[in-house]
């Protein structure tokens, strides 16, 4: 979008949080003559854009050209604080149409990890400034090597370096940093470690193994969460975000509020649910007040903030089921993965058994919230509701085996 001014200033948004101001002004030429020339400047905030619009228009009207107020005495910085630049970058990323809360938290964590490692490899104290000049390939290689020595997961290293490369590229483009920040590599592959390619698990739980785990979970809250994951294939963090009003038990549907990322297009979608879920948890759900089903202890109006206790009890349950000969360790702690995946085992079972029942990939992706794998799925079509309904009807009810566990009892005081 362009905006016109009395002196012909053109303002164009040329990127997320980046604007170009362009105008024509009179400039002195050798011999004393003047010539009309076009000039432009880039700004990175709305406030700076508005300030410059007024300043440029005023000076061009009064004397025919614009000169920054401090241009005559301006001294190029000898260095910049890289951590301060990181904060500015995160603010820019937030922007009016920028990154979401979870993405910003992930980026901030990646940069914290980077600066901690830079201090270690450069021998800097905690209170010493990290120079903008540390953005070099030597630093990158030293930091990545240190992370590998410390046994960081490949995915963590890749995610951290993706944030660092984006920050480096942005910082090198800032007017006050161009003479300080080393130029980033023209090819990201020169900086980024190899993409992580996880092997598929060798085994997935049978329905009987998943049910054996559910029977071993000691407390109501983690048991109900695990039951929902078993019936829906949702991730733990998605199940935690479910509200009472998201369930339509009469229609057997569930509104999914949260997705892993905007790229998946998994948030705010309504999916059918199995009748077994309605039978097992329907009475408890009906007795819950409006709001999060799994609310935070300190603030019942928001979902629980930490999932660690739930993961702890689910892990204990898988361990007990394994020791009792009712489940294989490989299905929840794969030998080809560095970390166990006790919560994710329910999601794996949901997808595998629907796939084994010849349910279409597009239906499974829609139910669990995977990014569509085809152009049609990404932009146009979603599975018919009847196809999704037939798929969830294939999911068997949990076999509680006359256990003494009561999944229906509503008890808000029982917390994990």
Secondary structure, DSSP 8 states (H G I E B T S, - for coil): -EE--TT--EEEEEETTEEEEEEEEEEE-TTS-EEEEEEEEEESSHHHHHHHHHHHHHHHHHHSS---TTTTT----S--BHHHHHHHHHHHHHTTT---HHHHHHHHHHHHHHHHHHHHHHT--TTS--BGGG-SHHHHHHHHHHHHHTT--HHHHHHHHHHHHHHHHHHHTSTTTTTTS----SSGGGTS---------S----HHHHHHHHHH--SHHHHHHHHHHHHH---HHHHHT-BGGGEETTTTEEEE---S-GGGT-SSEEEE--HHHHHHHHHHHHHS-SSBSSB-SS-TTSB-S--HHHHHHHHHHHHHHHHTTSS-GGGTS-TTSSS--TTHHHHHHHHHHHHHTT--HHHHHHHHT---SSHHHHHT----HHHHHHHHTTS-----TT-S--SS---TT---
